[in-house]
Amino acid sequence: MRVAENRRRVEVVTASPEEIARRLQIAANHFQRGGRENYELALREYRWVMERDPENIQAVIGANRIESQLRVGGATAAPVAARQLTEEQKILVNRHYYNGINHYTNNDFQRAIEEWRRVLAIDPNHVQARNNIKKSLGFLGR
């Protein structure tokens, strides 16, 4: 009796950095326009990027943000980028950001990344956290 093996063929899909950047810009434009239809178009672009670059923080955060908006029915709400942070949020952002700096200077890149992702969860426009995550991922070889 012979047992047939099911083997899944994993196909790696790649894209150029320019194409990924272009798709991220398209997604951001759709998101900024607001509305359910634009959110769904943006989500499609973010997912396209995540398939080709799973470590792309901007795509992961964008997709999560849109999925949560669609889940709670906030597809007509103003984009997160347009909202002001409360004082409490600013304090949390600073705390997590500087905790990340501390871990980074101690070469604990994984914990630094975790702290900076917390920053981006509160403030998706925090450029320093995003750049530091990219640098840390480089040190980790990802």
N, C-alpha and C positions, 0 to 999 in steps of 0.2 A: 504494500500500500504506500503510495507516494503522497506526501503532503505538499500542497502548493503553497508557496510563500507569497505573501502580499508585501510588496516593497513599494514604499512611497518614494517617488522621485522628487527630491527637493531642488527646486530651480531658484538660483540666486538671481535676483533682478537688480541691476545696477543702473545708476543714472549719473550724469556728470554733475559736478557741484553747481554749474551754471543753471542746469535744468531744475535742480532742487531749489535753488534760490528763486528762480522764476516762478515755480509752483507755490512756494511760500508767499511770494508777493501777491499772486492771484488769490490765494486763500485769505490773506489779510485784507485785500480790497473787498472781497465778498463779505467778510465778517463786518467790516466797518459800515457797509451799506445797511446792515441789519435786516431783519425779517426772516421768516422761516426758510423761504426758498434760498436766499443768499447764504444762510447758515449751513444749509445742506450742501450747497455747492462748495463752500469753504471746507466743510468736513470731508468731502470727497477728495479735495486737493491735499489736505493734511494727511489723510490715510494713504494717498499715493506716495507722499514723501516718506511716511513711516515704513511702508513696505520696502523701500529702497535704502532708507537710512534710519534704522530703528533707534539709534542713539540721538536723533535730532530732537533736542529739547524743545525747540520752538514748535515743531509739529505736534509733539506729544501734549504740550500744554494747550496749544490751540484746539486740538481735537477734544481734549478733556473739558475745556471750557465750553465748547459748543455742545458737546453731548449733555453736559449738565444743564445748559440753557434749554435745550430741547426737551429734556426729561421733566423739568419743572414748568414747562410752558412759558418760559421767558424769552421766546424767540423774537418778541417784539421789543424787548428791553434794550436799553442803550448798551453798547459794547463796554466791556470791562475797562478798556483803555481810557474811556472818557470819564470814568468815575474817580473822585478824589479819595485818597486814603484817609481814614480816621486817625486821630492821634495814637490810639491803641495799635492800629495796624502799622503805623510808622515805627513805633517802638519795637514791635515784633520783627519787622523787616530788618531794622538795625541790629537787633539781638542775633537773629539767625545769620545775617550777613557777616558780622564780626566773629561769631562762632565758627563760621566757615573759614574765615581768614586764619583764625587760630589753628584749626585742623590742617589747613593748607600749609602753614609755615612749619608744622610738625610732620609734614609729609604723610598725613593721613588723608589722602585724596578722596577716598570713598566717603568718609564722614563729612568732608568739606562739601562734596557734591550734594549729599543729603540735605545739609543746611541750606545751600543755595537753591535747591529745588523748593524748599519751604518758602524761601524768599519769593520765588517766581509764582508760587501758588497764591501768594497774597498780592504781589505786585508784578504782573507779567511783563511790565515794561522796564524792569530793573536790569539795565544793560550790563553793569559790572558783574552781577551774579551770573548772567548768561555767558559772558566772556570767560569768567573764572571756571565755570563748568566745562566749557570747551577746552580750556588749558589743562584742567585736571584730567579730563578724559584722554587727552593726548599723553599725559604722563602715565596713565594706566594702560595705554596701548589700545584704546578703543576708538 
